């Protein structure tokens, strides 16, 4: 036995390799629940956990200012699926699109794969916010929708919402837009920052600085390699980004009617 400083721990010798294996569970098994050793261990784990979390938050750009400039959204032929979930889930939906396109995280998705956010989360309840997840293709790829719809997915419950939805297509206009470049780590914290900080700021700018008749939407594309997202908020022709889908107010009324109908069934 060896005195570890916390308790006695057994060391096993592997004669074949000459390596030493420490049985960690024996470090504190003889200690009382509120002993100094256990408190020290818990403090150490807590400090490490906080350090990891702070590092992730800083890397995701939480403390970076949101510098909005005006530029041009490029537009193009858009092949997409309509999804109705919470906005944070949209970054996972991009991964599903990438799988359909046989893209990996080694490929650059920036300026290729896009999310078009149609609704504000404070206007649509129950995590049913709509967004269009798709790829902008060139004139020589007009058959992309047909190719993607021919994909046969495994018959499992996992990702069912994506597998059962067909691809559509439409043209996104090239328009004057508010633009923000912001750090992206391809992780949960980046998704939260984009959902609750970046997108609301973009919508606010679009409402204040855009055409008075404009319907605010946000379009995002993210590059894992460059660790950067580019967000666009069109200042004009926002309605054209709905690609024939109903506006938020109409969709909200539809959801309210569905919920009322469900309550009628149960009562």
N, C-alpha and C positions, 0 to 999 in steps of 0.2 A: 504493500500500500504506500501511497505517496501523499503527503500533506499538500492539498491544493490551495490552501488559503480560505476555501469555503468549507470543505469537508474532506474526508478521505476518498480517493478515487482509485479504482483498480486499473492498472496498466497491463495490457496483454502484449506479449511479445510474439510477433510472427517470425518464426525462425527462418522460414523460407525466403522472406524478403528483407528481414531486418527492420521492418517498420513497427512503430508503436501505435496502438489504438487506445484512445481514451474513452471510457464509458461515461458520457456526460451526465446521465441520469443519477449516477452515484454522487455527483458533486454536492447535491443539496438534499438527498433523500433522508439523511439523518438530522437535518436541521428542523427546528420548530418553524411553524408557519410565519410568525412575526419576528424571526431571528434577524440579527443584523446582516447575516449573509444573504438571506432571501430578499431583504429590502434593498441591499446593494445590487443584487442581481436584477430586480425589477426596475430599479433606477437606471441601470445600464441599458436594459432593453428599451425603456421609454425614451431615453436620450437618443439612442440609435434610430428608433422609429421616427421621432420628431425630426432628426437630421435628414433622414431619407425623404420625408414628406416636404420639408422646406426646400430641399434641393430640387425635387420634382416640380414644385410650384414656381420656383425661380426660373428653372429651365423652360417651363411652359409659357413664360412671359408675363406672369401675373402683375409684376411691378413695372412692366414696360408701358410707357404712354401710348395711347391710341392716336396716331397721327393720320388724320383723314385728309386725303388730297382728292382732287377731281381728275378723272381720266376717262378712258373709253373701255367699255366692256366689248370684247371682240365679236361676240355673237357667233352664229354658225348653225349647221344642221345638227340637231340634238336628238339622240336616241336614248330613251329613258324609261324608267318605271316610276309610277306614282306610289308613294308610301305614306301611310297615315300612322305615325308613331310620335314619340317625343323627339325633339330636335337632337338631343344628346345621342340618340341611337343612330343618327344619320351617318356618323363616321364608321360605325360597324357595317351599315348598309353599303358604303363605298367599297368595303372589302369584299362584299358579296358580288358587287359589280365587277371588281377586279378579277375575281375567280372566274366569272363567266367569260371575261376577256383574256383569260390565261395570263394575267399579269401577276407578278409577285412584288414583294416589298423592295426588291432590288431594282425594279423598274420605276421610272419617274412618272407619277400620276398627275403631277402639276400641269395645268393648262390643257388637260385631257379629260379628266373625270371631274364632274361638277355636281354640287347639290344646289338646287334652286328652292329656297324656303318661301313658301306661299303664305303661311299664317304666323301670326304672333301667338306665342304660347299663352299669354294672358287673355286671349280672346277665344281659344279653343280648349275645352276641358277634356280630362280623361286621357291625356297622352295621345291625342288623335291629330296632332299638328301635321299638316301635309307638307311634303317636300318631294321634288322630282330628282331622282338620282340617275345620272346618265353620262354619256360621253359625247363630246362634240367631234364629229367626223368630217372628213374632207369630201369633196364632190365625187371622188372616185370610190367612196365607201357607202354609197347609198343603199347597198344591199345588207348593211350591217344589222338592221332591225330583223330582217328575215333570218339571218344567220344566228342571231342571239335567241330568237324565239324557237329555234330548232334544237336548242340545248335540252338534253334529257337529264334532269336532276334526280339524285337518289330519293326514293320514296321514304322520307323520314319527317318527323315533326320539327326537327331543328331547321330553322330558317324557312318555315312553311309560308310565311307571309310573302317572302321574296319569290319562292319557287312558283307559287300559284298566280303570280301577277305577270301579265304579258308586257312586253316592250311596246312602247309607242314611239312616235317621232314627231318632230315639229321644228320650226325655225326660231331660234332666239335672236332678237335684233341686236345690232351693234349700236350702242347708245352711250351718251354722256352719263357717267356714273361717279359716285363717291367710291374711293378705293382705299383699302387698308392692307398693308402687309404685316403679318403678325406671326410670332414664333409658333411652331407646331411640333409636338413630340410623338404624335400617333398614339397618344395615351388618353386615359380617362380624364385627367386633369385638363388637358388641352380641349377636350370635348366640352367640359363644363365651362371653361373660360369663354370659348366661342359661343356657347349657348346663352350664357347669362350675362356676358359683358360685351363681347364684340358685336354680335348680331343686334341686340337692343340699341347700341350706340349708332350702328349703321342705319337702322330704321328711323331713329330720331333725327339723324342728319338729313335723310331723304325727305322726311316730312317737313323739316324746316327750310331746306335749301332747294328742294325739287319743285317741279311744276305743281301748281296748286291742284290740278286734276289728276296728278300721278297717284297710282296705287303702289305703296312701298313694298318691295321684295328685296331679298338678299341672295346673292349668288356666290358660292364659295368653291375654291379649288385649292387643294393642299398637296405639297410636295414633301414626301418623307425624306428624300435625299437632301433637299435643301433645308429641311426642318422649318418650313415656312408655308403659311396659308395666305392666299390673296382673296379678299372679300370685296365684292362689288355691290353697291346699292344704286340701281338705276334711278336717275333723276327725272326721266321722262319714259313714257311707254311701259310703265310697270305692268299694266294689264296684259301686254303682249307676252309676258313671261309666264302667264298662267296656261298658255297653250290650250285654250278652250275649256279649262277647268273653272268651276264657279268661284267667285270671289269669297273672301273670308266671311263676310256677313251672311251670304247665302248658305255657305257651308255650315256656319254656326247654327243657323235656323234648322237645317236638316238634322244636325246632331240633337238639338233640343227636341225636335219632333220624335226622333227615334227613342230618346230617353223617356219622353212622356208616354209613348206607346208601350214601352217595356213596363213602366210603372202600372199602366192600365191592365197589363196581363197578370201581374202579380197581385193586384188589389181588386 
